């Protein structure tokens, strides 16, 4: 057993100050350099959306890019919007995070301008509440004079509105002055990076966008927001009603869109296997199984990382005198990652090996020799795993496996020239040979215990 502690959560990717691409698992350098050249050419205010699906590596991308920008001399301030979601005032959040981040860039004349911006921020906060409240006045019946009390209310609100407008203009002037002075010192615009906006409450996300677009829209400040645009649009639509067009609404806020390129999942899986202490247990056949099924396009990078981290946790935590049935562990982990409901059904005898094989094989859109090799390890493992689920384990026969039975029957029905004939023949031949020699045991029950962290092997050898 390893002397090192076990991490339950996968580690964040380390981004060295001097080489942000050192641990880049997704080959994002080209995207970073293209975007850096783009924003360096922008003079006016800009809001840039970095769009990618859930779990596709947006946060890591932003962290790598932010460090690359700092190396290039850009002033960068960033924060996680989801961590501020509890706030009722996005202006307070954005101004506070901005001013706190700018403390790192204080120099002579810049210090004065930052302090002035802070003071005007405080002044604006005193006026922003009446400004933000919309005065909804009921229509007065025709011929009825407006009462003095109602007239006074209207005048008060108009006065508060004007005061707030003046404060906003003063704040934006100071912000503009500060941003230009910062650009003189650094030769680049200020970059404000906001992550995980799409995880926030829809109302908070919209308000934060409004604040960024309208109150902080000055030259030499560029906002970069990481979003899943489709998900955020759906959330906004749910907020305002089915007939509301969330996509068009978001288009009001973003000046530029950048869609992160689809990652090379094979390289990502290779790097994760190296990082997660999987060691000698992972050989070529197991790598093939992992890359084919975890590399399926419908899985996010986060799902892949969690699955391989759990695999590493299982392998590194075993007592020295116990060896895992590696194919069984990997097949069960793949099923757990892809369809946890089907995983539980299969483990409890509610789904057959045939149903699991069909479901997992359907994930793979293309056929190749590598795919057939992975399917072979999947199918043979499922056939023997079904024995340990069965209520008739003692007298279990191969024919009790619906997957084996399906392939066996098709071999009797199909001509040997059929496209899947040689594949099914290989599976049937292998399981028959293995059953006659070893009884077909795969350590299924023990593998479930390891995956679900219920095994005494996690206690360690005494």
C-alpha positions in Angstrom: 0.0 0.0 0.0 1.3 3.5 -0.9 2.5 5.7 2.0 0.9 8.7 0.3 -2.5 9.9 1.3 -5.4 9.3 -1.0 -7.1 12.2 -2.7 -10.9 11.9 -3.0 -11.2 14.8 -5.5 -8.9 15.0 -8.6 -6.2 17.6 -8.3 -6.4 20.9 -10.1 -4.0 21.1 -13.0 -0.9 23.0 -11.8 -0.1 26.0 -14.0 3.6 27.1 -13.5 4.1 30.9 -13.5 6.9 30.7 -16.1 5.3 28.1 -18.4 1.5 27.9 -18.3 1.5 25.2 -21.0 3.7 22.8 -19.1 0.8 20.6 -17.9 -1.6 21.4 -20.7 -3.4 18.1 -21.4 -5.5 19.5 -24.3 -3.1 21.3 -26.5 -4.7 24.7 -26.0 -1.6 26.8 -26.9 -2.9 27.7 -30.4 -6.3 28.9 -29.0 -4.5 30.9 -26.3 -2.2 32.6 -28.8 -5.0 33.4 -31.3 -7.1 35.0 -28.6 -4.2 36.9 -27.2 -3.4 38.5 -30.5 -7.1 39.2 -31.0 -7.7 41.1 -27.7 -4.3 42.9 -28.1 -5.7 44.5 -31.2 -8.9 45.8 -29.5 -9.1 49.4 -28.5 -12.6 49.9 -27.3 -14.7 48.2 -24.7 -15.4 44.5 -25.4 -17.1 41.5 -23.8 -15.8 38.2 -25.1 -17.6 34.9 -24.4 -15.5 31.7 -24.3 -18.1 29.0 -25.0 -17.8 25.3 -24.3 -19.9 22.5 -22.9 -20.1 21.5 -19.3 -16.9 19.8 -18.1 -15.0 20.7 -21.3 -12.1 22.4 -19.6 -13.2 26.1 -19.6 -11.7 26.8 -16.2 -8.4 25.3 -16.9 -8.3 27.1 -20.3 -9.0 30.4 -18.6 -6.3 29.8 -15.9 -3.7 28.9 -18.6 -4.7 31.9 -20.7 -4.7 34.3 -17.8 -1.1 33.3 -16.9 0.0 33.6 -20.5 -1.5 37.1 -20.6 0.4 38.1 -17.4 3.6 36.9 -18.9 2.9 39.0 -22.0 2.4 42.1 -19.8 -1.4 42.2 -19.6 -3.0 43.3 -16.3 -5.4 40.5 -15.4 -8.1 40.4 -12.7 -10.3 37.3 -12.4 -12.9 35.7 -10.2 -15.4 32.9 -10.1 -19.0 34.2 -10.5 -20.5 31.1 -9.0 -18.7 31.7 -5.7 -20.3 35.1 -5.5 -23.8 33.9 -6.4 -25.1 34.5 -2.9 -24.8 38.3 -3.4 -27.9 40.4 -4.1 -25.8 43.1 -5.8 -23.6 42.2 -8.8 -22.2 45.7 -9.0 -20.8 45.4 -5.5 -19.2 42.0 -6.4 -17.7 43.2 -9.7 -16.4 46.5 -8.4 -15.0 44.8 -5.2 -13.2 42.1 -7.2 -11.9 44.6 -9.7 -10.5 47.0 -7.1 -9.0 44.2 -5.0 -7.3 42.7 -8.1 -6.0 46.1 -9.2 -4.1 46.6 -5.9 -1.4 44.4 -7.5 -0.9 47.0 -10.2 -0.6 50.2 -8.1 2.2 52.5 -9.2 2.6 56.2 -8.5 0.0 58.1 -10.6 -2.0 54.9 -11.0 -2.5 54.6 -7.3 -4.3 58.0 -7.2 -6.6 57.0 -10.0 -7.5 53.6 -8.5 -8.3 55.3 -5.2 -10.5 57.9 -6.9 -12.4 55.1 -8.7 -12.9 53.4 -5.4 -14.4 56.5 -3.9 -16.7 57.0 -6.8 -17.7 53.4 -6.5 -18.8 54.0 -2.9 -20.7 57.1 -4.0 -22.5 55.2 -6.7 -23.5 52.4 -4.3 -25.4 55.0 -2.3 -27.4 55.9 -5.4 -27.7 52.6 -7.3 -30.6 51.2 -5.3 -33.2 53.9 -6.1 -31.9 53.9 -9.7 -32.3 50.2 -10.0 -35.9 50.2 -8.8 -38.4 50.7 -11.6 -41.1 53.1 -10.8 -44.3 51.3 -11.8 -47.1 53.7 -11.6 -50.7 52.6 -12.2 -52.5 54.5 -14.9 -54.7 57.3 -13.6 -58.4 57.3 -14.9 -59.1 60.0 -17.4 -60.1 63.4 -16.0 -58.7 62.6 -12.5 -56.0 65.0 -11.3 -52.7 63.5 -10.0 -52.7 63.9 -6.2 -49.9 66.0 -4.5 -48.6 62.8 -2.8 -48.3 60.9 -6.1 -46.7 64.0 -7.8 -44.2 64.2 -5.0 -43.4 60.5 -5.4 -42.8 60.9 -9.1 -40.5 64.0 -8.5 -38.5 62.1 -5.8 -37.9 59.2 -8.2 -37.0 61.5 -11.0 -34.5 63.3 -8.8 -33.0 60.0 -7.5 -32.8 58.8 -11.1 -30.9 61.9 -12.1 -28.5 61.6 -9.2 -27.8 58.0 -10.0 -27.2 58.9 -13.7 -24.7 61.6 -12.6 -23.0 59.1 -10.3 -22.8 56.5 -13.0 -21.2 59.0 -15.4 -18.7 60.1 -12.8 -17.8 56.5 -12.0 -17.4 55.6 -15.7 -15.2 58.7 -16.2 -12.9 57.7 -13.3 -12.9 54.0 -14.5 -12.0 55.1 -18.0 -9.2 57.4 -16.7 -7.8 54.6 -14.5 -8.0 52.0 -17.3 -6.0 54.3 -19.7 -3.4 55.0 -17.1 -3.1 51.3 -16.4 -2.6 50.7 -20.2 0.2 53.3 -20.3 2.1 51.4 -17.6 1.5 48.0 -19.1 1.0 48.7 -22.8 -2.1 46.5 -22.8 -5.8 46.7 -21.9 -7.0 45.4 -18.5 -8.5 41.9 -18.9 -11.3 41.0 -16.5 -11.9 37.2 -16.5 -15.2 35.8 -15.1 -15.6 32.1 -14.8 -18.6 29.8 -14.3 -21.3 32.4 -15.1 -23.5 29.6 -16.4 -23.7 27.9 -13.0 -25.2 31.0 -11.4 -28.8 31.7 -10.7 -30.2 33.0 -14.0 -31.3 36.3 -12.4 -27.8 36.8 -11.0 -26.1 35.9 -14.3 -28.3 38.4 -16.2 -27.7 41.2 -13.7 -23.9 40.6 -13.7 -24.0 40.7 -17.5 -26.0 44.0 -17.4 -23.5 45.5 -14.9 -20.5 44.5 -16.9 -21.9 45.7 -20.2 -23.4 49.0 -19.1 -21.5 50.2 -16.0 -18.0 48.9 -16.8 -18.1 49.5 -20.6 -15.1 51.8 -21.2 -12.0 51.7 -23.4 -9.1 49.6 -22.4 -11.2 47.1 -20.4 -12.0 43.8 -21.9 -14.3 41.3 -20.2 -13.8 37.5 -20.8 -16.6 35.3 -19.6 -16.6 31.5 -19.6 -20.0 30.1 -20.4 -22.0 27.2 -21.8 -24.0 29.5 -24.1 -26.7 26.9 -24.9 -27.2 26.1 -21.2 -27.3 29.7 -20.1 -29.8 30.6 -22.9 -32.0 27.8 -21.7 -31.8 29.1 -18.1 -32.7 32.6 -19.2 -35.6 31.2 -21.3 -36.9 29.3 -18.3 -36.7 32.5 -16.3 -38.7 34.6 -18.8 -41.0 32.0 -20.4 -41.0 29.5 -23.2 -41.6 32.1 -25.9 -38.6 34.1 -24.9 -35.5 33.8 -27.1 -32.6 33.3 -24.8 -30.0 33.1 -27.6 -31.0 36.5 -29.0 -31.0 38.0 -25.5 -27.5 36.9 -24.8 -26.4 38.4 -28.1 -27.0 41.8 -26.6 -24.2 41.3 -24.2 -21.4 39.6 -26.1 -19.3 41.5 -28.7 -17.3 38.4 -29.6 -17.8 34.7 -29.3 -15.1 32.0 -29.2 -16.0 28.4 -29.2 -13.3 26.2 -27.6 -12.1 23.5 -30.1 -13.2 20.0 -29.3 -10.4 18.4 -27.2 -8.2 15.5 -28.2 -9.5 13.1 -25.7 -7.0 10.4 -26.4 -4.1 12.6 -25.2 -6.1 13.7 -22.2 -6.7 10.1 -21.2 -3.0 9.2 -21.6 -2.0 12.1 -19.3 -4.6 11.3 -16.7 -3.5 7.6 -16.6 0.1 8.9 -15.9 -1.1 11.2 -13.2 -3.4 8.8 -11.3 -0.9 6.2 -10.2 -2.5 3.4 -12.3 1.0 1.9 -12.8 1.6 -1.5 -14.3 -2.1 -2.5 -14.0 -2.8 -0.5 -17.1 -1.5 -2.3 -20.2 -2.2 -1.9 -23.9 -5.6 -3.8 -23.9 -6.9 -1.8 -21.0 -5.8 1.5 -22.5 -7.7 0.5 -25.7 -10.8 -0.2 -23.7 -10.6 3.1 -21.8 -9.8 5.2 -24.9 -12.5 3.8 -27.0 -15.3 4.1 -24.5 -14.2 7.0 -22.4 -13.2 8.8 -25.5 -16.7 8.8 -26.8 -17.9 12.2 -27.9 -20.8 12.4 -25.6 -18.6 12.3 -22.5 -17.2 15.5 -21.0 -13.6 15.9 -19.9 -14.9 16.2 -16.3 -16.6 12.8 -16.5 -13.5 11.3 -18.0 -11.3 12.8 -15.3 -13.5 11.6 -12.5 -13.7 8.1 -13.9 -9.9 7.7 -14.3 -9.3 9.3 -10.9 -11.6 6.7 -9.4 -9.7 4.0 -11.2 -6.4 5.3 -9.9 -7.9 5.4 -6.4 -9.0 1.8 -6.6 -5.6 0.6 -7.9 -3.4 2.6 -5.5 -5.5 1.6 -2.5 -5.3 -2.1 -2.8 -3.6 -4.2 -0.2 -0.4 -5.8 -1.5 -1.9 -9.3 -1.2 -5.0 -8.6 -3.3 -4.9 -8.1 -7.1 -7.9 -6.6 -9.0 -9.6 -8.1 -12.0 -8.6 -5.2 -14.1 -10.9 -5.7 -17.0 -13.9 -6.1 -14.7 -13.0 -2.9 -12.8 -12.6 -0.9 -16.0 -15.8 -2.2 -17.7 -17.8 -1.4 -14.6 -16.2 2.1 -14.3 -17.0 2.8 -17.9 -20.6 1.7 -17.4 -20.8 3.8 -14.2 -19.5 6.8 -16.0 -21.8 6.5 -19.1 -25.0 5.4 -17.5 -25.1 5.2 -13.7 -28.7 4.0 -13.7 -27.9 1.1 -16.0 -24.8 0.4 -13.9 -26.9 -0.1 -10.8 -29.5 -2.1 -12.6 -26.8 -4.5 -14.0 -25.1 -4.8 -10.6 -28.4 -5.7 -9.0 -29.5 -8.2 -11.7 -32.1 -5.8 -13.2 -30.3 -5.5 -16.6 -28.7 -8.2 -18.7 -25.2 -8.4 -20.1 -26.8 -8.1 -23.6 -28.5 -4.8 -22.7 -25.3 -3.3 -21.3 -23.4 -4.4 -24.4 -25.9 -2.8 -26.7 -26.0 0.4 -24.7 -22.2 0.9 -24.6 -21.6 -0.2 -28.2 -24.2 2.4 -29.3 -21.9 5.2 -27.9 -19.3 4.5 -30.6 -20.2 6.2 -33.8 -17.5 4.7 -36.0 -16.2 1.1 -36.4 -12.6 0.2 -36.6 -10.2 -2.6 -35.6 -9.5 -0.7 -32.4 -13.2 -0.4 -31.6 -13.7 -4.1 -32.2 -10.8 -4.9 -29.9 -12.4 -2.7 -27.1 -15.8 -4.3 -27.7 -14.2 -7.8 -27.4 -12.9 -7.0 -23.9 -16.2 -5.4 -23.0 -18.3 -8.3 -24.2 -16.2 -11.1 -22.8 -16.1 -9.4 -19.4 -19.8 -8.8 -19.4 -20.6 -12.5 -20.1 -18.7 -13.7 -17.1 -19.8 -10.9 -14.9 -23.4 -12.0 -15.5 -22.6 -15.3 -13.8 -21.9 -13.6 -10.5 -25.2 -11.7 -10.7 -27.2 -14.7 -11.5 -29.3 -16.5 -8.8 -28.1 -19.9 -10.2 -24.4 -19.3 -9.9 -23.6 -22.9 -8.9 -25.2 -24.5 -11.9 -24.7 -21.5 -14.2 -24.0 -22.3 -17.8 -22.9 -20.2 -20.7 -26.3 -20.3 -22.2 -27.6 -18.4 -19.2 -25.8 -15.4 -20.6 -28.1 -13.6 -23.0 -25.1 -11.9 -24.7 -23.4 -15.2 -25.4 -26.7 -16.8 -26.4 -27.3 -13.9 -28.9 -23.9 -14.3 -30.5 -24.1 -18.1 -30.6 -27.5 -18.0 -32.3 -26.4 -15.5 -34.9 -23.4 -17.6 -35.8 -25.8 -20.5 -36.6 -28.0 -18.2 -38.6 -25.6 -15.8 -40.5 -23.3 -16.7 -43.4 -19.6 -16.5 -42.4 -19.2 -13.6 -44.8 -21.5 -11.4 -42.6 -19.8 -8.2 -41.3 -19.9 -9.2 -37.6 -19.4 -12.9 -38.1 -15.7 -13.1 -37.3 -16.1 -10.8 -34.3 -18.9 -12.8 -32.8 -17.0 -16.1 -33.5 -14.0 -14.7 -31.6 -16.1 -13.7 -28.6 -17.9 -17.1 -28.5 -14.7 -19.0 -28.9 -12.9 -17.1 -26.2 -15.7 -17.4 -23.5 -16.2 -21.1 -24.2 -12.5 -21.7 -23.8 -12.2 -19.6 -20.7 -15.3 -21.1 -19.1 -14.0 -24.7 -19.6 -10.6 -23.8 -18.2 -11.3 -21.3 -15.4 -15.0 -21.4 -14.7 -15.4 -17.8 -16.0 -14.8 -16.0 -12.7 -14.1 -12.2 -13.0 -14.1 -10.9 -9.5 -17.3 -9.0 -10.2 -18.5 -8.6 -6.7 -15.1 -7.6 -5.3 -14.7 -5.1 -8.1 -18.0 -3.4 -7.2 -16.9 -3.1 -3.6 -13.6 -1.5 -4.7 -15.3 1.0 -7.0 -17.9 2.0 -4.4 -15.2 2.3 -1.8 -16.8 -0.3 0.5 -14.0 -2.9 0.5 -11.9 -3.6 3.6 -8.9 -3.3 1.2 -9.1 0.4 1.7 -8.3 0.1 5.3 -4.9 -1.2 4.4 -2.8 -4.1 5.6 -2.2 -4.3 9.3 
